[in-house]
Amino acid sequence: MDLGCAEFAVPGRRLEEKLAILERRRMWLELANDGKKSFEDIKEALVTHSVPVWSVQAFRQHELQLLSSDRAERSKAREHVEETIRLAAEIGARNVVVVTGYGKPGVPKPREYCFELFSDFGLMGGELGVGISIESLGEKTSFLPKASEVHELVKELALSNVGLLVDTMHVFSGGEDPAVVIENCLRGVNEIQLRDTDSMPPGGGTIEFGKIVKIVKKKFRGLVCIEYKPGKDPNADFELALKTCKDLTNSEQKIQDFEI
C-alpha cells in the first residue's frame, strides 16, 4: 500500500522541505491548491524530488462555496475546481478532492444543482485523465453530511472516474462508523483520508483506527493518505500518524488506476 500525506500535515515550511521528508519515507504527496503557489513554483519543486503527487485538493473551497447564494462566489468556486483539475493533469496527479460545500446551501434544489455541476467536473476530469473524489463533510454541512448520502450521489452520477472520498474525521462526526462506510461503499471509494477527531493525527483522538487500517490493507486499492492539522510539535504529530498507520506502509500492495 502506498501511503500519502496531505501537504499541510507534512512537517516543514516550504514545499521543498516537505517533499524531502516524503522522499525519505517513500510516501506520495496530496498537494493543496491554496492559491499561494504558482504552477511554476510547484513544477520547480517537484522536479528536484522523486515524490509522486497522486492527488490535489481544491483547497480554496474552504472560502469559495459551490452552493453559495452569491452567483459571483459560485462562479469563482467552479473556476477554482476546474483550475485544480487542469493543475492535476499537468503534474500527473490522478485525483482531485472536492466538496459540495460547507454550511447551509444557498441555491434552490441543491441536489439537482450538484448533479449537473459534478457531472461537468467528472466529464472534464475524464477528458484530462483525472479522477474526481467528492468528500462528505459530516457536521460541517447541512447538505449531504453523511458519506452514505454522498455515495448515493456518486452512484447516480454513474461516471467511472467520480467516486467518494472518505475522510474518517468527517464520517465519524456525521454519526457513521468509518470502517463500516469503507466496507459498504468499497467499490465507489476513490480515496481515504485518515484523520482523527478534532483534526488530530490518527491515534491522537477518539477514533479507533485498528479496524479501519485492517480493512484498508486487506481490501482497498485506491488512494490512502494521512491528513490532519499539525499542533505545536508537527514532527511528533507526523510520527504518531505513521505509527498508527504503520501497517499501511512498506507493503507490496499497490494502488490501482481509476477507470477514466
Secondary structure in CASP SS format (residue, H / E / C, confidence):
PFRMAT SS
TARGET T0000
AUTHOR 0000-0000-0000
METHOD secondary structure of the structure
MODEL  1
M C 1.00
D C 1.00
L E 1.00
G E 1.00
C E 1.00
A E 1.00
E H 1.00
F H 1.00
A H 1.00
V C 1.00
P C 1.00
G C 1.00
R C 1.00
R C 1.00
L H 1.00
E H 1.00
E H 1.00
K H 1.00
L H 1.00
A H 1.00
I H 1.00
L H 1.00
E H 1.00
R H 1.00
R H 1.00
R C 1.00
M C 1.00
W E 1.00
L E 1.00
E E 1.00
L E 1.00
A E 1.00
N C 1.00
D C 1.00
G C 1.00
K C 1.00
K C 1.00
S C 1.00
F H 1.00
E H 1.00
D H 1.00
I H 1.00
K H 1.00
E H 1.00
A H 1.00
L H 1.00
V H 1.00
T C 1.00
H C 1.00
S C 1.00
V C 1.00
P C 1.00
V E 1.00
W E 1.00
S E 1.00
V E 1.00
Q E 1.00
A C 1.00
F H 1.00
R H 1.00
Q H 1.00
H H 1.00
E C 1.00
L C 1.00
Q C 1.00
L C 1.00
L C 1.00
S C 1.00
S C 1.00
D C 1.00
R H 1.00
A H 1.00
E H 1.00
R H 1.00
S H 1.00
K H 1.00
A H 1.00
R H 1.00
E H 1.00
H H 1.00
V H 1.00
E H 1.00
E H 1.00
T H 1.00
I H 1.00
R H 1.00
L H 1.00
A H 1.00
A H 1.00
E H 1.00
I H 1.00
G C 1.00
A C 1.00
R C 1.00
N E 1.00
V E 1.00
V E 1.00
V E 1.00
V E 1.00
T C 1.00
G C 1.00
Y C 1.00
G E 1.00
K C 1.00
P C 1.00
G C 1.00
V C 1.00
P C 1.00
K C 1.00
P H 1.00
R H 1.00
E H 1.00
Y H 1.00
C H 1.00
F H 1.00
E H 1.00
L H 1.00
F H 1.00
S H 1.00
D H 1.00
F H 1.00
G H 1.00
L H 1.00
M H 1.00
G H 1.00
G H 1.00
E H 1.00
L H 1.00
G C 1.00
V C 1.00
G E 1.00
I E 1.00
S E 1.00
I E 1.00
E E 1.00
S C 1.00
L C 1.00
G H 1.00
E H 1.00
K H 1.00
T E 1.00
S C 1.00
F C 1.00
L C 1.00
P C 1.00
K C 1.00
A H 1.00
S H 1.00
E H 1.00
V H 1.00
H H 1.00
E H 1.00
L H 1.00
V H 1.00
K H 1.00
E H 1.00
L H 1.00
A C 1.00
L C 1.00
S C 1.00
N C 1.00
V E 1.00
G E 1.00
L E 1.00
L E 1.00
V E 1.00
D E 1.00
T H 1.00
M H 1.00
H H 1.00
V H 1.00
F H 1.00
S H 1.00
G C 1.00
G C 1.00
E C 1.00
D C 1.00
P H 1.00
A H 1.00
V H 1.00
V H 1.00
I H 1.00
E H 1.00
N H 1.00
C C 1.00
L H 1.00
R H 1.00
G H 1.00
V E 1.00
N E 1.00
E E 1.00
I E 1.00
Q E 1.00
L E 1.00
R C 1.00
D C 1.00
T H 1.00
D H 1.00
S H 1.00
M C 1.00
P C 1.00
P C 1.00
G C 1.00
G C 1.00
G C 1.00
T C 1.00
I C 1.00
E C 1.00
F H 1.00
G H 1.00
K H 1.00
I H 1.00
V H 1.00
K H 1.00
I H 1.00
V H 1.00
K H 1.00
K H 1.00
K H 1.00
F C 1.00
R C 1.00
G C 1.00
L E 1.00
V E 1.00
C E 1.00
I E 1.00
E C 1.00
Y C 1.00
K C 1.00
P C 1.00
G C 1.00
K C 1.00
D C 1.00
P H 1.00
N H 1.00
A H 1.00
D H 1.00
F H 1.00
E H 1.00
L H 1.00
A H 1.00
L H 1.00
K H 1.00
T H 1.00
C C 1.00
K H 1.00
D H 1.00
L H 1.00
T C 1.00
N C 1.00
S C 1.00
E C 1.00
Q C 1.00
K C 1.00
I C 1.00
Q C 1.00
D C 1.00
F C 1.00
E C 1.00
I C 1.00
END
